[in-house]
Amino acid sequence: MAREGKNVDRSAPDSEQRFSLDQLQQLLEALRLVSEQEAERQMWREVEDPSHPMTSGLPASGSGGNAPGAGAVAQGGHSGCTDPSDFAPPSRVPAAPGPQGTSRVPAAPVIGHSNGNTDVGHCGGCCGNCGGYDPHAEDVGPGSSAGKLRWYSITKGKAIGIFCDWAIVGPLVLNVPGAMYSRYPTFGAALVSFMGAVDRGHVGIIA
């Protein structure tokens, strides 16, 4: 009779997938990012709600009075993610075949960060830093257009992660040998693609 207890080594069935600690950390980071972005979307919904107590006292945009700091984004020449059609459409950069040596991809990349000092925000853009988040772009039902906001999953480039706005994405991948990215209609689709690349070990920052 076989004893089952704490000291019995039971092997996992072949169909059960095991994750490394790095993969679990990456997944937790991605889930935290999704949670933060959902909280930010909720904040924007509350700001746009005319019955919300914080917006009832604000002057109308045509009244001539601006809140301190209002319009700073428009004056800076960057319109956020509201109209990516102003920028050149992205073209798929062919991945240059790299050496298949023993080099490893850096462990546990953080979504939306780079190794340089490119100030693109925590989530890689549209996180409130640029002020151009469009909450209605993803609030669409099935079968309808996803709006004008597009998400980019950069798996190899000057920075890796999920980004919106081609003005942010272009400099991170254009003229970067071996850069890899894809465009998606929703953040969720981009995140699934990025996490799949992380699981396969196909992510890396190109200096």
C-alpha positions as CSV (number, residue, x, y, z in Angstrom):
1,M,0.0,0.0,0.0
2,A,1.5,3.3,-1.1
3,R,1.5,6.2,1.5
4,E,0.6,9.6,0.4
5,G,1.9,12.5,2.4
6,K,4.3,15.4,2.6
7,N,7.4,13.5,1.7
8,V,6.0,11.8,-1.4
9,D,7.3,13.3,-4.6
10,R,4.4,13.4,-7.0
11,S,5.3,14.5,-10.6
12,A,2.9,16.8,-12.3
13,P,0.9,15.5,-15.2
14,D,2.3,16.3,-18.6
15,S,-0.7,18.6,-19.4
16,E,-0.1,20.7,-16.3
17,Q,1.9,23.8,-17.1
18,R,4.6,25.0,-14.7
19,F,5.8,28.6,-14.5
20,S,9.1,29.9,-13.4
21,L,9.4,32.5,-10.7
22,D,10.3,35.1,-13.3
23,Q,7.2,34.3,-15.4
24,L,5.0,34.6,-12.3
25,Q,6.6,38.0,-11.4
26,Q,6.0,39.2,-15.0
27,L,2.4,38.1,-14.9
28,L,1.8,39.8,-11.5
29,E,3.3,43.0,-12.9
30,A,1.1,42.8,-16.0
31,L,-2.0,42.2,-13.8
32,R,-1.0,45.2,-11.6
33,L,-0.6,47.3,-14.7
34,V,-4.1,46.3,-15.9
35,S,-5.6,47.0,-12.5
36,E,-3.9,50.5,-12.4
37,Q,-5.2,51.3,-15.9
38,E,-8.7,50.2,-15.0
39,A,-8.6,52.5,-12.0
40,E,-7.4,55.3,-14.2
41,R,-10.2,54.6,-16.7
42,Q,-12.7,54.8,-13.9
43,M,-11.2,58.1,-12.8
44,W,-11.6,59.5,-16.3
45,R,-15.2,58.3,-16.4
46,E,-15.9,60.1,-13.1
47,V,-14.2,63.3,-14.4
48,E,-16.4,63.2,-17.5
49,D,-19.5,62.7,-15.5
50,P,-21.3,66.1,-15.3
51,S,-23.0,65.1,-12.1
52,H,-19.7,64.4,-10.4
53,P,-19.1,66.9,-7.6
54,M,-15.6,67.7,-8.8
55,T,-16.6,68.7,-12.3
56,S,-19.8,70.7,-11.4
57,G,-17.8,73.8,-10.4
58,L,-15.4,73.9,-13.4
59,P,-15.9,76.7,-16.0
60,A,-17.0,75.7,-19.5
61,S,-14.2,75.4,-22.1
62,G,-15.6,78.4,-24.0
63,S,-15.9,80.7,-21.0
64,G,-12.4,82.0,-21.3
65,G,-11.2,80.8,-17.9
66,N,-8.8,78.0,-17.7
67,A,-7.8,76.0,-14.7
68,P,-4.1,76.3,-13.8
69,G,-2.1,74.0,-16.1
70,A,-5.0,73.4,-18.5
71,G,-4.0,73.2,-22.1
72,A,-0.3,72.4,-21.4
73,V,-0.4,69.3,-23.5
74,A,-1.9,71.1,-26.6
75,Q,0.7,73.9,-26.2
76,G,3.5,71.4,-26.1
77,G,2.5,70.1,-29.5
78,H,1.7,66.5,-28.4
79,S,-1.9,65.7,-28.6
80,G,-1.7,62.5,-26.7
81,C,-3.5,59.4,-28.1
82,T,-6.6,61.2,-29.4
83,D,-5.7,61.1,-33.0
84,P,-3.0,58.7,-34.2
85,S,-4.0,59.3,-37.8
86,D,-2.0,62.5,-37.7
87,F,1.2,60.4,-37.8
88,A,2.6,58.2,-40.5
89,P,1.1,54.7,-40.5
90,P,3.4,52.1,-39.0
91,S,5.1,49.6,-41.3
92,R,6.2,46.2,-40.1
93,V,9.9,46.3,-39.5
94,P,11.4,43.0,-40.6
95,A,13.3,41.3,-37.8
96,A,17.0,40.9,-38.7
97,P,18.1,37.3,-37.9
98,G,20.2,37.5,-34.8
99,P,22.9,35.1,-33.7
100,Q,21.5,32.0,-32.0
101,G,24.2,31.9,-29.3
102,T,24.0,31.6,-25.6
103,S,23.0,35.1,-24.9
104,R,19.9,35.4,-22.7
105,V,17.1,38.0,-22.6
106,P,17.2,40.0,-19.4
107,A,15.0,38.4,-16.8
108,A,11.7,39.8,-15.7
109,P,11.3,42.8,-17.9
110,V,8.9,45.4,-16.6
111,I,6.1,46.3,-18.9
112,G,6.4,49.8,-20.4
113,H,9.9,50.7,-19.2
114,S,13.1,51.3,-21.1
115,N,16.8,51.3,-20.4
116,G,17.1,54.9,-21.5
117,N,15.8,58.1,-20.1
118,T,12.8,58.3,-22.5
119,D,10.1,59.8,-20.4
120,V,7.2,57.8,-21.7
121,G,5.4,57.1,-18.4
122,H,4.8,54.0,-16.4
123,C,2.6,52.1,-18.8
124,G,4.4,53.4,-21.9
125,G,2.0,56.2,-22.7
126,C,-1.6,57.3,-22.1
127,C,-1.3,56.8,-18.4
128,G,-2.2,60.3,-17.6
129,N,1.3,61.7,-18.0
130,C,0.5,63.0,-21.5
131,G,-3.2,63.8,-20.7
132,G,-4.4,62.3,-23.9
133,Y,-6.2,59.2,-22.7
134,D,-9.4,58.5,-24.6
135,P,-11.6,56.4,-22.3
136,H,-14.2,55.8,-25.0
137,A,-11.8,54.1,-27.3
138,E,-12.1,50.7,-25.6
139,D,-15.7,51.2,-24.2
140,V,-17.3,49.6,-27.3
141,G,-19.5,46.6,-27.7
142,P,-18.7,43.5,-29.6
143,G,-18.9,43.9,-33.4
144,S,-18.5,47.7,-33.3
145,S,-15.4,49.7,-34.2
146,A,-12.8,49.8,-31.6
147,G,-12.4,53.6,-32.0
148,K,-9.3,55.4,-33.1
149,L,-7.0,54.4,-30.2
150,R,-4.5,51.7,-31.2
151,W,-2.2,49.7,-28.9
152,Y,1.3,48.5,-29.8
153,S,3.1,45.5,-28.2
154,I,6.8,46.0,-28.5
155,T,8.7,42.8,-27.8
156,K,12.1,44.0,-29.0
157,G,13.2,47.6,-29.3
158,K,14.6,50.5,-27.3
159,A,11.8,49.8,-24.8
160,I,9.5,46.9,-24.4
161,G,5.9,46.7,-23.3
162,I,2.4,47.9,-24.2
163,F,2.2,51.4,-25.7
164,C,-0.3,53.7,-27.5
165,D,0.3,56.6,-29.9
166,W,2.6,56.0,-32.8
167,A,4.5,59.2,-31.8
168,I,5.8,57.3,-28.8
169,V,6.2,53.9,-30.5
170,G,7.9,55.1,-33.7
171,P,11.2,56.3,-32.1
172,L,11.4,53.1,-30.0
173,V,11.3,50.7,-33.1
174,L,12.1,52.6,-36.3
175,N,15.7,52.3,-37.5
176,V,16.4,49.8,-34.6
177,P,17.9,46.6,-36.1
178,G,15.9,43.6,-34.9
179,A,13.0,45.6,-33.5
180,M,9.7,43.7,-33.3
181,Y,6.3,45.2,-32.6
182,S,2.6,44.6,-33.5
183,R,-0.5,46.9,-33.5
184,Y,-3.7,45.8,-31.8
185,P,-7.2,47.4,-31.5
186,T,-7.4,46.9,-27.7
187,F,-5.1,46.9,-24.7
188,G,-6.2,43.4,-23.8
189,A,-5.2,42.0,-27.2
190,A,-1.8,43.7,-27.0
191,L,-1.2,42.4,-23.4
192,V,-2.0,38.8,-24.4
193,S,0.4,39.1,-27.3
194,F,3.1,40.6,-25.1
195,M,2.7,38.0,-22.4
196,G,2.9,35.2,-25.0
197,A,6.2,36.6,-26.2
198,V,7.4,36.8,-22.6
199,D,6.5,33.2,-22.0
200,R,8.4,32.2,-25.1
201,G,11.4,34.3,-24.1
202,H,11.2,36.5,-27.2
203,V,11.5,39.9,-25.5
204,G,14.5,42.1,-25.1
205,I,15.7,45.7,-25.0
206,I,17.9,46.7,-27.9
207,A,20.4,49.4,-26.9
